[in-house]
């Protein structure tokens, strides 16, 4: 039995070896080896900074005489001149001219009365501001409907209202508008241009 087993193993190994190790029993030799890679290309020499037309400077010789630079002359310090009238009162004519000039400059800087409203870029209509503050509601849907109806009745024309609990961005072409916030709800109302 061992004899048959040995013969079986020999016959079984031969095709397996041929199949797995490339001979396949066809009698072919091993495939030819790959040729060597081509040599790397030879790069031309890098041009100098100025190109080929720029003359090359000779190397610096340490033993050559180096130029000697003269030290620059120091700038004389600025001397402050004292005026004769420094610290003394000016004569009447000059003092009067200064007071007039200061008064004329202050004309443009007039303080507003406490009750006078200042310019608000988000609201140019006190009527719309009052309408928004009276009708604003925690529900933005309810607030915009109430504000729109009250504003249309008060100022007439086509009025739009937008309300949100967050911020919003918009572009509007109008002359009458107001954006106001109360209790975390922001509303913007504007009259459509006619």
C-alpha positions in Angstrom: 0.0 0.0 0.0 2.8 2.3 0.7 4.1 1.7 -2.7 0.9 2.9 -4.3 0.9 5.9 -2.0 4.4 6.9 -3.0 3.5 6.6 -6.8 0.3 8.6 -6.2 2.3 11.4 -4.4 4.8 11.6 -7.2 2.2 11.9 -9.9 0.2 14.3 -7.8 3.1 16.6 -7.1 4.3 16.9 -10.7 1.2 18.6 -12.1 0.8 20.7 -9.0 4.4 21.8 -9.2 4.1 22.6 -12.8 0.8 24.5 -12.3 2.0 26.6 -9.3 5.6 27.2 -10.3 5.1 28.2 -13.9 6.2 25.3 -16.0 2.7 24.0 -16.8 4.2 21.0 -18.4 4.5 22.6 -21.8 8.2 22.3 -21.9 8.6 26.1 -22.1 11.5 27.8 -20.5 11.4 30.6 -18.0 10.3 34.0 -19.5 13.1 36.4 -20.5 14.3 38.9 -17.9 13.3 42.5 -18.2 15.8 44.9 -19.8 17.6 47.3 -17.4 16.0 50.7 -17.0 17.3 53.5 -19.2 19.9 55.9 -17.7 18.6 59.0 -16.1 18.5 62.1 -18.3 21.3 64.6 -18.0 20.0 68.0 -17.0 21.6 71.1 -18.4 23.5 73.4 -16.0 21.3 75.9 -14.2 21.6 79.4 -15.5 23.1 82.0 -13.2 20.9 84.7 -11.7 21.4 87.2 -14.4 21.3 84.9 -17.4 24.2 84.0 -19.6 24.9 87.6 -20.7 25.6 88.8 -17.1 29.4 89.0 -16.5 30.7 86.9 -13.7 32.5 88.7 -10.9 35.9 87.4 -10.0 36.2 85.8 -6.6 36.9 88.1 -3.7 40.4 88.1 -2.5 40.7 88.8 1.2 44.2 90.3 0.8 43.0 93.0 -1.5 42.5 96.5 -0.1 39.0 97.1 0.9 37.4 100.6 0.6 37.3 102.7 3.7 34.1 104.6 4.4 34.2 107.9 6.1 31.8 108.4 9.0 28.9 110.7 8.2 28.7 114.1 10.0 26.2 114.2 12.8 23.1 116.4 12.2 23.2 119.3 14.7 20.3 119.1 17.2 17.3 121.2 16.7 17.3 124.2 19.1 13.9 125.3 20.3 13.5 129.0 20.2 11.7 130.7 23.0 9.1 133.3 22.2 9.1 136.5 24.2 5.4 136.3 25.1 5.4 132.6 26.1 3.2 132.2 29.2 2.1 135.8 29.1 -1.5 136.9 28.3 -2.1 138.0 24.7 -3.1 141.5 23.9 -6.8 142.2 23.7 -7.1 142.2 19.9 -5.6 138.7 19.5 -7.6 137.2 22.4 -10.8 138.6 21.0 -10.1 137.0 17.6 -9.4 133.6 19.2 -12.7 133.7 21.1 -14.6 134.6 17.9 -13.0 131.7 16.0 -13.8 129.3 18.8 -17.5 130.4 18.9 -17.8 130.1 15.1 -16.4 126.6 15.2 -18.8 125.6 18.0 -21.9 126.7 16.0 -22.0 123.3 14.1 -21.8 121.4 17.4 -25.1 122.2 19.0 -26.3 119.9 21.8 -29.7 118.5 21.3 -32.5 118.8 23.8 -33.0 115.7 25.9 -36.5 115.1 24.3 -35.2 115.3 20.7 -34.8 111.8 19.2 -31.5 110.9 17.6 -31.1 109.2 14.2 -31.8 105.4 14.3 -30.6 103.5 11.2 -33.0 100.7 12.0 -36.1 102.8 12.4 -37.2 106.1 10.8 -40.8 106.1 11.9 -41.9 106.5 15.5 -45.5 105.6 14.5 -44.3 102.2 13.3 -42.1 101.7 16.4 -45.1 102.3 18.6 -47.3 99.9 16.6 -44.6 97.2 16.8 -44.2 97.6 20.6 -47.9 97.6 21.2 -48.6 94.5 19.1 -45.5 92.4 19.5 -46.3 88.9 20.8 -44.3 85.8 21.8 -45.8 84.0 18.7 -44.1 85.5 15.7 -47.0 84.4 13.5 -49.5 86.3 15.6 -47.2 89.3 16.0 -46.6 89.8 12.3 -50.4 89.6 11.5 -51.4 92.0 14.3 -48.6 94.5 13.4 -49.3 94.4 9.7 -53.0 95.0 10.2 -52.4 97.9 12.7 -49.8 99.5 10.5 -51.9 99.3 7.4 -54.8 101.0 9.2 -52.6 103.7 10.8 -50.4 104.8 7.9 -52.3 103.4 4.9 -50.9 101.8 1.8 -49.3 98.4 1.5 -47.4 97.5 4.6 -45.2 94.4 5.1 -44.2 92.8 8.5 -41.5 90.3 9.3 -41.0 88.8 12.8 -38.5 86.4 14.1 -37.0 85.1 17.4 -33.6 85.2 15.9 -31.7 87.5 13.6 -32.6 87.9 9.9 -31.2 89.6 6.9 -33.1 91.6 4.3 -32.8 94.1 1.5 -35.7 96.5 1.2 -36.3 99.6 -1.0 -38.6 101.8 1.1 -38.8 105.2 2.6 -40.8 104.3 5.8 -39.5 101.4 7.9 -38.8 100.3 11.5 -37.1 97.3 13.1 -37.7 96.9 16.9 -37.1 94.1 19.4 -39.0 93.2 22.6 -38.6 90.2 24.8 -36.5 88.3 22.3 -38.8 88.8 19.3 -37.6 91.1 16.5 -40.1 92.6 14.0 -39.4 94.7 10.9 -42.2 96.7 9.3 -42.0 98.7 6.1 -44.3 100.5 3.8 -44.0 99.5 0.2 -42.9 102.2 -2.2 -45.7 103.4 -4.5 
